Amino acid sequence: MMATSRLNNYLRTHRKHSGLSQSEVSFLVRLKNKSELSRLSRHERSVRAPSLRTALACQELYGVAVSDLFAGLSDSVASDTRLRMKRLQARLQAKVDPKSTGNRIMQKFQWISHRLLPMPNFKLVQHL
């Protein structure tokens, strides 16, 4: 996976709270050798984003949603995706025929518009 800019993640916080060593976490999330152990260190320092499999394993291990474990990356991805959705919405709006409700462009426009409605933030805050 490609390197990311330094965005907050809470892997080290949860590992320390659990009392587990990097070696033990590596075993639990199936990182098998020394180079993969150093990969865990890079994940903890936000130098490298983990694979989806590793992120999901950490979610299971710590009992914390991936979006909370990698809050900085999650927020960045959400912001970028919503910006792109707004751009697509504008493109589709230019193509929409207001007299036709059954066409595919209208369906896409309505779906994007619905997804862009403000959503309440129901994130649970974990206190360590």
C-alpha positions as CSV (number, residue, x, y, z in Angstrom):
1,M,0.0,0.0,0.0
2,M,1.3,3.5,-0.7
3,A,2.6,5.8,1.9
4,T,0.3,8.4,3.3
5,S,0.8,11.8,4.7
6,R,1.0,11.8,8.5
7,L,-2.5,11.4,9.6
8,N,-3.6,10.5,13.1
9,N,-4.1,6.9,13.9
10,Y,-4.5,5.3,17.3
11,L,-2.9,1.9,16.8
12,R,0.0,2.5,19.2
13,T,-2.4,4.0,21.8
14,H,-4.6,0.9,21.7
15,R,-1.7,-1.5,21.6
16,K,-0.1,0.2,24.7
17,H,-3.5,0.2,26.5
18,S,-3.8,-3.5,25.8
19,G,-0.3,-4.2,27.2
20,L,0.6,-6.1,24.0
21,S,4.1,-5.8,22.4
22,Q,4.5,-5.1,18.7
23,S,5.6,-8.7,18.3
24,E,2.5,-10.0,19.9
25,V,0.2,-7.7,17.8
26,S,2.1,-8.8,14.7
27,F,1.4,-12.4,15.5
28,L,-2.3,-11.7,16.2
29,V,-2.8,-9.8,13.0
30,R,-0.8,-12.4,11.0
31,L,2.3,-10.3,10.2
32,K,4.8,-13.1,10.1
33,N,8.4,-12.0,9.9
34,K,10.8,-9.2,11.0
35,S,10.1,-7.0,7.9
36,E,6.4,-7.2,8.7
37,L,7.1,-6.3,12.3
38,S,8.8,-3.1,11.1
39,R,5.7,-2.6,8.9
40,L,3.6,-2.5,12.1
41,S,5.9,0.1,13.5
42,R,5.4,2.2,10.3
43,H,1.6,1.8,10.6
44,E,1.8,3.0,14.2
45,R,3.8,6.1,13.2
46,S,1.5,6.9,10.3
47,V,4.3,6.4,7.8
48,R,2.5,3.7,5.9
49,A,-1.2,2.8,5.7
50,P,-2.0,-0.8,6.5
51,S,-3.6,-3.3,4.2
52,L,-7.3,-3.7,4.5
53,R,-6.8,-7.1,6.0
54,T,-4.4,-5.7,8.7
55,A,-6.8,-2.8,9.4
56,L,-9.7,-5.1,9.9
57,A,-7.6,-7.4,12.1
58,C,-6.8,-4.4,14.3
59,Q,-10.5,-3.5,14.4
60,E,-11.2,-7.1,15.7
61,L,-8.3,-7.1,18.1
62,Y,-8.9,-3.8,19.8
63,G,-12.7,-3.7,19.4
64,V,-12.6,-0.3,17.8
65,A,-14.0,0.7,14.3
66,V,-11.4,1.1,11.6
67,S,-12.7,4.7,11.1
68,D,-11.8,5.4,14.7
69,L,-8.4,3.6,14.7
70,F,-7.4,5.6,11.6
71,A,-9.4,8.8,12.3
72,G,-7.1,11.1,10.4
73,L,-7.1,9.0,7.2
74,S,-10.8,8.3,7.6
75,D,-11.6,12.1,7.9
76,S,-9.4,12.8,4.9
77,V,-11.0,10.1,2.7
78,A,-14.5,11.2,3.7
79,S,-13.8,14.9,2.9
80,D,-12.2,14.0,-0.4
81,T,-15.0,11.6,-1.4
82,R,-17.8,14.2,-0.5
83,L,-15.9,16.8,-2.6
84,R,-15.9,14.5,-5.6
85,M,-19.5,13.6,-5.0
86,K,-20.4,17.3,-5.2
87,R,-18.4,17.6,-8.5
88,L,-20.2,14.6,-10.0
89,Q,-23.5,16.0,-8.8
90,A,-22.8,19.2,-10.6
91,R,-21.9,17.3,-13.8
92,L,-25.1,15.2,-13.6
93,Q,-27.2,18.2,-12.9
94,A,-26.1,19.7,-16.2
95,K,-27.3,16.6,-18.0
96,V,-30.6,16.0,-16.1
97,D,-33.8,16.3,-18.1
98,P,-36.3,17.6,-15.5
99,K,-39.2,16.2,-17.5
100,S,-37.9,12.6,-17.3
101,T,-37.8,10.9,-13.9
102,G,-37.0,7.4,-15.2
103,N,-33.7,8.0,-16.9
104,R,-30.4,6.7,-15.5
105,I,-28.8,10.2,-15.2
106,M,-31.7,11.3,-13.0
107,Q,-31.4,8.2,-10.8
108,K,-27.6,8.9,-10.3
109,F,-28.3,12.5,-9.6
110,Q,-30.9,11.7,-7.0
111,W,-28.7,9.0,-5.4
112,I,-25.7,11.4,-5.1
113,S,-27.9,14.2,-3.8
114,H,-29.3,11.9,-1.1
115,R,-25.8,10.8,0.0
116,L,-24.8,14.5,0.3
117,L,-27.5,15.3,2.8
118,P,-26.0,16.2,6.2
119,M,-25.5,13.1,8.2
120,P,-25.5,13.0,12.0
121,N,-22.2,12.1,13.5
122,F,-22.8,9.0,15.7
123,K,-19.1,8.2,16.4
124,L,-18.6,6.6,19.8
125,V,-15.7,8.1,21.7
126,Q,-13.5,5.5,23.4
127,H,-11.9,6.8,26.5
128,L,-8.6,5.1,27.3
